[in-house]
């Protein structure tokens, strides 16, 4: 594993499948959000709690970003699929963690936003060089 890779759950495929299973049971979700959920969310059951975490890029210097997992929600371990889906949706809609670029309309982690638009739009439309 590259030291710049985000920390991974020991069972990422099982975890991703479990999150998708939960979300699909509750209702269908947007494909773009599905990709974000795959890449930037994980859950972990600790005792009687289910902890929802999101991976957020942090820039302590030049490229690459350091990816850090942050606890963003805590639910009872026996939470229903709908409750888990709602917790993940709440985080996706929370501007502290994710924002939608006004130019390309893509939702992404806050660490990839700058000056009100995403890094990709900065490079493509505003001449920003990384």
Z-matrix of the N, CA and C atoms (Angstrom, degrees):
N
C 1 1.456
C 2 1.515 1 109.04
N 3 1.309 2 117.97 1 131.28
C 4 1.445 3 124.60 2 176.03
C 5 1.518 4 108.56 3 -66.63
N 6 1.321 5 117.79 4 137.94
C 7 1.470 6 120.23 5 -178.73
C 8 1.512 7 112.40 6 -64.98
N 9 1.338 8 118.09 7 -16.06
C 10 1.456 9 120.99 8 178.73
C 11 1.524 10 112.38 9 -89.79
N 12 1.330 11 117.40 10 -8.28
C 13 1.456 12 120.75 11 178.08
C 14 1.516 13 109.95 12 -69.67
N 15 1.339 14 117.46 13 147.13
C 16 1.458 15 118.61 14 176.77
C 17 1.513 16 110.18 15 -64.87
N 18 1.332 17 116.67 16 149.90
C 19 1.457 18 119.08 17 177.41
C 20 1.519 19 109.73 18 -58.85
N 21 1.283 20 116.42 19 139.36
C 22 1.456 21 120.77 20 -177.24
C 23 1.515 22 110.72 21 -114.20
N 24 1.309 23 114.58 22 146.14
C 25 1.440 24 121.12 23 172.56
C 26 1.518 25 106.93 24 -67.22
N 27 1.328 26 119.65 25 144.70
C 28 1.458 27 120.07 26 -179.35
C 29 1.524 28 113.57 27 -58.79
N 30 1.313 29 118.39 28 -21.91
C 31 1.458 30 121.71 29 -179.57
C 32 1.521 31 110.21 30 -126.85
N 33 1.363 32 118.93 31 62.22
C 34 1.468 33 119.69 32 -172.85
C 35 1.517 34 114.21 33 -62.61
N 36 1.350 35 118.17 34 -36.84
C 37 1.460 36 118.62 35 -178.40
C 38 1.525 37 110.16 36 -67.09
N 39 1.309 38 116.70 37 -42.38
C 40 1.468 39 120.65 38 179.18
C 41 1.522 40 109.09 39 -63.60
N 42 1.329 41 116.45 40 -44.04
C 43 1.458 42 121.09 41 -178.59
C 44 1.519 43 111.14 42 -64.26
N 45 1.328 44 117.79 43 -46.06
C 46 1.470 45 120.65 44 179.41
C 47 1.522 46 109.95 45 -61.55
N 48 1.311 47 116.61 46 -42.42
C 49 1.464 48 120.03 47 178.79
C 50 1.520 49 110.52 48 -63.58
N 51 1.317 50 116.87 49 -39.44
C 52 1.462 51 120.44 50 179.49
C 53 1.521 52 111.31 51 -65.47
N 54 1.328 53 117.48 52 -43.69
C 55 1.466 54 120.43 53 178.89
C 56 1.520 55 109.59 54 -63.43
N 57 1.353 56 117.35 55 -44.96
C 58 1.459 57 119.41 56 179.09
C 59 1.514 58 111.41 57 -64.74
N 60 1.321 59 117.39 58 -37.94
C 61 1.458 60 120.11 59 176.90
C 62 1.513 61 110.98 60 -60.74
N 63 1.310 62 116.15 61 -43.47
C 64 1.468 63 121.47 62 179.10
C 65 1.522 64 110.22 63 -62.69
N 66 1.330 65 116.60 64 -47.61
C 67 1.461 66 119.79 65 -177.89
C 68 1.520 67 111.41 66 -66.75
N 69 1.323 68 117.21 67 -39.73
C 70 1.460 69 120.08 68 179.96
C 71 1.515 70 111.98 69 -68.50
N 72 1.330 71 118.08 70 -32.41
C 73 1.454 72 120.60 71 176.65
C 74 1.522 73 110.24 72 -65.76
N 75 1.337 74 116.28 73 -39.01
C 76 1.459 75 119.97 74 -176.32
C 77 1.525 76 110.85 75 -74.10
N 78 1.313 77 118.24 76 -43.52
C 79 1.459 78 124.84 77 175.11
C 80 1.516 79 108.48 78 173.44
N 81 1.323 80 116.85 79 166.21
C 82 1.458 81 120.32 80 179.33
C 83 1.527 82 109.37 81 -68.86
N 84 1.336 83 115.92 82 150.59
C 85 1.455 84 120.50 83 178.10
C 86 1.518 85 109.47 84 -127.28
N 87 1.307 86 114.97 85 162.13
C 88 1.458 87 123.57 86 -178.27
C 89 1.530 88 110.71 87 -62.33
N 90 1.344 89 117.09 88 138.67
C 91 1.465 90 121.36 89 -178.81
C 92 1.522 91 112.12 90 -59.87
N 93 1.328 92 117.81 91 -41.13
C 94 1.459 93 120.45 92 179.79
C 95 1.523 94 110.19 93 -63.01
N 96 1.314 95 117.47 94 -43.06
C 97 1.462 96 120.31 95 177.25
C 98 1.521 97 110.50 96 -66.67
N 99 1.321 98 117.65 97 -32.23
C 100 1.460 99 121.37 98 177.12
C 101 1.528 100 110.06 99 -59.57
N 102 1.330 101 117.10 100 -43.10
C 103 1.458 102 120.72 101 177.77
C 104 1.526 103 111.24 102 -64.31
N 105 1.321 104 116.81 103 -41.66
C 106 1.467 105 119.93 104 177.34
C 107 1.521 106 110.95 105 -62.38
N 108 1.320 107 116.31 106 -42.35
C 109 1.464 108 120.49 107 179.71
C 110 1.524 109 110.22 108 -62.22
N 111 1.339 110 116.70 109 -43.63
C 112 1.469 111 120.69 110 178.04
C 113 1.519 112 111.84 111 -57.38
N 114 1.311 113 115.90 112 -45.37
C 115 1.455 114 120.75 113 -170.95
C 116 1.524 115 114.60 114 -88.13
N 117 1.318 116 117.48 115 -31.52
C 118 1.459 117 119.48 116 -169.49
C 119 1.526 118 115.71 117 -119.48
N 120 1.323 119 118.82 118 9.05
C 121 1.461 120 120.48 119 179.02
C 122 1.516 121 111.16 120 -129.69
N 123 1.324 122 114.93 121 148.28
C 124 1.451 123 121.91 122 169.16
C 125 1.526 124 107.89 123 -151.21
N 126 1.321 125 115.14 124 157.82
C 127 1.458 126 120.56 125 175.17
C 128 1.513 127 108.01 126 -125.18
N 129 1.319 128 114.38 127 155.25
C 130 1.452 129 120.61 128 178.87
C 131 1.524 130 107.38 129 -147.65
N 132 1.315 131 116.28 130 132.40
C 133 1.457 132 119.92 131 176.13
C 134 1.517 133 108.31 132 -93.04
N 135 1.326 134 114.90 133 123.48
C 136 1.460 135 121.97 134 179.92
C 137 1.522 136 106.88 135 -126.29
N 138 1.316 137 116.08 136 107.59
C 139 1.457 138 120.20 137 -177.78
C 140 1.514 139 110.61 138 61.80
N 141 1.320 140 116.29 139 -119.45
C 142 1.465 141 121.18 140 -178.33
C 143 1.523 142 112.53 141 -99.66
N 144 1.325 143 116.78 142 13.73
C 145 1.469 144 121.42 143 -178.16
C 146 1.522 145 111.40 144 -121.80
N 147 1.325 146 115.46 145 146.13
C 148 1.461 147 122.23 146 168.62
C 149 1.526 148 105.96 147 -107.21
N 150 1.313 149 115.49 148 120.65
C 151 1.456 150 121.80 149 -178.50
C 152 1.522 151 108.71 150 -100.20
N 153 1.332 152 116.36 151 128.63
C 154 1.457 153 122.64 152 175.01
C 155 1.523 154 106.77 153 -100.97
N 156 1.343 155 115.72 154 129.35
C 157 1.458 156 121.03 155 179.87
C 158 1.525 157 109.12 156 -124.41
N 159 1.337 158 114.83 157 150.89
C 160 1.457 159 120.49 158 173.27
C 161 1.519 160 108.52 159 -126.06
N 162 1.314 161 115.59 160 144.27
C 163 1.460 162 122.52 161 179.30
C 164 1.524 163 107.77 162 -92.51
N 165 1.327 164 116.06 163 124.57
C 166 1.457 165 120.86 164 -176.73
C 167 1.525 166 110.96 165 -122.27
N 168 1.332 167 117.46 166 129.82
C 169 1.469 168 120.27 167 176.52
C 170 1.532 169 110.12 168 -71.71
N 171 1.336 170 115.26 169 136.79
C 172 1.462 171 121.31 170 176.63
C 173 1.518 172 108.05 171 -128.81
N 174 1.310 173 114.86 172 136.01
C 175 1.457 174 120.96 173 -176.29
C 176 1.514 175 108.95 174 -107.53
N 177 1.336 176 116.16 175 104.79
C 178 1.462 177 121.28 176 176.79
C 179 1.519 178 110.64 177 -101.61
N 180 1.309 179 116.39 178 9.27
C 181 1.455 180 122.98 179 -178.62
C 182 1.510 181 108.31 180 171.20
N 183 1.326 182 117.03 181 -157.93
C 184 1.461 183 118.82 182 179.58
C 185 1.528 184 111.80 183 -69.51
N 186 1.332 185 114.37 184 176.10
C 187 1.458 186 123.05 185 179.97
C 188 1.518 187 110.61 186 -47.28
N 189 1.308 188 120.38 187 143.97
C 190 1.462 189 128.46 188 -0.01
C 191 1.524 190 111.80 189 -92.13
N 192 1.317 191 115.01 190 164.96
C 193 1.459 192 120.47 191 176.37
C 194 1.515 193 109.11 192 -70.77
N 195 1.308 194 115.45 193 151.89
C 196 1.459 195 121.06 194 172.63
C 197 1.528 196 106.76 195 -92.97
N 198 1.316 197 116.46 196 127.18
C 199 1.461 198 120.94 197 -177.97
C 200 1.524 199 109.23 198 -94.93
N 201 1.327 200 116.01 199 124.73
C 202 1.459 201 121.05 200 -177.89
C 203 1.524 202 110.55 201 -125.47
N 204 1.327 203 115.39 202 134.84
C 205 1.464 204 120.86 203 176.70
C 206 1.520 205 108.87 204 -84.29
N 207 1.326 206 115.73 205 136.59
C 208 1.462 207 121.61 206 -179.14
C 209 1.522 208 109.20 207 -131.04
N 210 1.318 209 115.80 208 132.45
C 211 1.463 210 120.80 209 175.58
C 212 1.520 211 107.99 210 -69.48
N 213 1.343 212 116.02 211 126.09
C 214 1.461 213 120.23 212 -176.96
C 215 1.528 214 112.85 213 -121.56
N 216 1.328 215 117.07 214 -13.58
C 217 1.468 216 119.95 215 178.58
C 218 1.518 217 108.91 216 -159.29
N 219 1.313 218 114.60 217 151.23
C 220 1.454 219 121.64 218 175.86
C 221 1.524 220 107.51 219 -134.75
N 222 1.319 221 115.70 220 126.17
C 223 1.460 222 122.56 221 -177.61
C 224 1.524 223 109.14 222 -126.17
N 225 1.322 224 117.55 223 161.74
C 226 1.463 225 118.83 224 171.92
C 227 1.536 226 109.20 225 -61.33
N 228 1.324 227 117.18 226 145.00
C 229 1.468 228 121.68 227 -178.28
C 230 1.528 229 112.36 228 -58.82
N 231 1.319 230 117.03 229 -26.66
C 232 1.470 231 120.69 230 -178.99
C 233 1.533 232 112.22 231 -96.15
N 234 1.325 233 117.22 232 27.02
C 235 1.467 234 121.59 233 -179.72
C 236 1.518 235 110.83 234 -61.79
N 237 1.319 236 115.09 235 148.01
C 238 1.466 237 120.64 236 178.84
C 239 1.529 238 109.55 237 -77.06
N 240 1.331 239 117.49 238 160.48
C 241 1.466 240 120.26 239 175.63
C 242 1.530 241 112.21 240 -55.14
N 243 1.320 242 117.19 241 -37.82
C 244 1.466 243 120.52 242 179.51
C 245 1.532 244 111.05 243 -64.67
N 246 1.323 245 117.53 244 -39.44
C 247 1.466 246 120.61 245 179.70
C 248 1.532 247 111.02 246 -67.50
N 249 1.315 248 116.61 247 -39.22
C 250 1.470 249 120.31 248 178.64
C 251 1.519 250 109.95 249 -67.57
N 252 1.325 251 116.04 250 -44.23
C 253 1.473 252 120.33 251 178.04
C 254 1.518 253 110.25 252 -58.76
N 255 1.312 254 117.15 253 -44.28
C 256 1.454 255 120.51 254 -179.17
C 257 1.532 256 111.04 255 -64.03
N 258 1.316 257 117.79 256 -39.64
C 259 1.465 258 120.79 257 178.29
C 260 1.530 259 110.65 258 -61.92
N 261 1.336 260 116.87 259 -43.41
C 262 1.469 261 120.90 260 178.76
C 263 1.525 262 109.99 261 -67.22
N 264 1.320 263 117.93 262 -43.37
C 265 1.477 264 121.94 263 177.19
C 266 1.533 265 110.80 264 -59.21
N 267 1.333 266 116.46 265 -42.77
C 268 1.466 267 120.02 266 179.49
C 269 1.527 268 111.00 267 -59.18
N 270 1.326 269 116.93 268 -40.93
C 271 1.467 270 120.60 269 178.77
C 272 1.525 271 110.63 270 -68.16
N 273 1.332 272 116.84 271 -42.03
C 274 1.474 273 119.93 272 178.06
C 275 1.526 274 111.91 273 -59.74
N 276 1.322 275 117.45 274 -32.06
C 277 1.468 276 121.74 275 -178.52
C 278 1.530 277 112.79 276 -90.41
N 279 1.323 278 117.38 277 -5.60
C 280 1.461 279 122.08 278 -177.06
C 281 1.533 280 109.37 279 -84.55
N 282 1.321 281 117.30 280 116.98
C 283 1.463 282 122.51 281 -177.79
C 284 1.524 283 114.15 282 -64.17
N 285 1.306 284 117.60 283 -10.88
C 286 1.468 285 119.07 284 174.91
C 287 1.524 286 110.97 285 -73.36
N 288 1.339 287 117.50 286 -21.79
C 289 1.462 288 121.76 287 -174.46
C 290 1.525 289 113.90 288 -118.14
N 291 1.327 290 118.16 289 -37.40
C 292 1.462 291 122.70 290 -177.53
C 293 1.522 292 109.27 291 -138.52
N 294 1.345 293 115.22 292 145.28
C 295 1.462 294 121.07 293 176.09
C 296 1.519 295 109.70 294 -138.46
N 297 1.322 296 115.33 295 159.52
C 298 1.457 297 121.27 296 176.92
C 299 1.526 298 107.79 297 -103.69
N 300 1.330 299 115.50 298 126.51
C 301 1.462 300 120.56 299 177.49
C 302 1.527 301 108.48 300 -68.36
N 303 1.329 302 118.42 301 128.51
C 304 1.467 303 120.22 302 -179.72
C 305 1.525 304 113.48 303 -69.41
N 306 1.328 305 117.35 304 -16.61
C 307 1.464 306 119.99 305 -178.19
C 308 1.531 307 112.60 306 -89.99
N 309 1.334 308 117.79 307 -50.13
C 310 1.469 309 120.17 308 -177.43
C 311 1.526 310 112.40 309 -101.03
N 312 1.331 311 117.01 310 -8.00
C 313 1.471 312 123.51 311 178.22
C 314 1.522 313 113.27 312 65.92
N 315 1.330 314 118.24 313 19.79
C 316 1.464 315 122.71 314 178.13
C 317 1.525 316 109.24 315 -89.25
N 318 1.335 317 115.48 316 136.99
C 319 1.470 318 120.22 317 173.52
C 320 1.520 319 107.24 318 -87.34
N 321 1.327 320 116.22 319 136.87
C 322 1.457 321 119.89 320 179.16
C 323 1.521 322 110.79 321 -154.53
N 324 1.341 323 116.23 322 164.54
C 325 1.462 324 119.14 323 178.34
C 326 1.527 325 110.96 324 -59.73
N 327 1.315 326 115.88 325 147.49
C 328 1.461 327 122.23 326 -178.74
C 329 1.530 328 111.71 327 -54.61
N 330 1.314 329 118.20 328 -34.28
C 331 1.459 330 121.47 329 -178.74
C 332 1.511 331 114.01 330 -63.00
N 333 1.332 332 118.15 331 -15.11
C 334 1.455 333 122.07 332 177.46
C 335 1.527 334 112.23 333 -102.33
N 336 1.328 335 116.89 334 11.49
C 337 1.461 336 121.55 335 177.48
C 338 1.529 337 108.86 336 -105.91
N 339 1.328 338 115.42 337 148.76
C 340 1.467 339 120.82 338 177.76
C 341 1.520 340 109.21 339 -152.19
N 342 1.300 341 117.39 340 142.27
C 343 1.468 342 121.09 341 174.30
C 344 1.528 343 113.26 342 48.24
N 345 1.329 344 118.31 343 27.65
C 346 1.457 345 121.19 344 178.00
C 347 1.514 346 115.25 345 91.11
N 348 1.328 347 118.88 346 -4.32
C 349 1.464 348 121.83 347 177.24
C 350 1.528 349 108.57 348 -136.60
N 351 1.335 350 115.32 349 169.28
C 352 1.468 351 119.40 350 -177.31
C 353 1.527 352 110.83 351 -79.30
N 354 1.319 353 115.57 352 164.29
C 355 1.460 354 120.25 353 -179.98
C 356 1.529 355 111.81 354 -60.94
N 357 1.329 356 117.27 355 -38.90
C 358 1.469 357 119.87 356 -179.74
C 359 1.530 358 110.72 357 -62.09
N 360 1.321 359 117.54 358 -44.30
C 361 1.468 360 120.86 359 177.73
C 362 1.526 361 110.86 360 -68.97
N 363 1.318 362 117.10 361 -32.40
C 364 1.466 363 120.34 362 175.24
C 365 1.508 364 111.04 363 -59.68
N 366 1.329 365 115.56 364 -45.50
C 367 1.463 366 119.89 365 179.91
C 368 1.525 367 111.46 366 -71.51
N 369 1.331 368 116.76 367 -43.11
C 370 1.466 369 121.40 368 -174.53
C 371 1.536 370 112.52 369 -74.14
N 372 1.331 371 117.07 370 -42.84
C 373 1.474 372 121.02 371 -169.92
C 374 1.527 373 114.87 372 -107.63
N 375 1.342 374 117.23 373 -15.56
C 376 1.460 375 118.80 374 -172.30
C 377 1.527 376 113.86 375 -126.58
N 378 1.320 377 116.34 376 6.09
C 379 1.466 378 119.67 377 176.23
C 380 1.517 379 115.20 378 72.75
N 381 1.319 380 117.67 379 15.27
C 382 1.465 381 120.24 380 178.31
C 383 1.524 382 108.12 381 -71.11
N 384 1.325 383 116.44 382 133.79
C 385 1.449 384 121.70 383 179.68
C 386 1.524 385 107.69 384 -113.65
N 387 1.315 386 115.50 385 129.99
C 388 1.473 387 120.73 386 178.70
C 389 1.502 388 110.02 387 -106.03
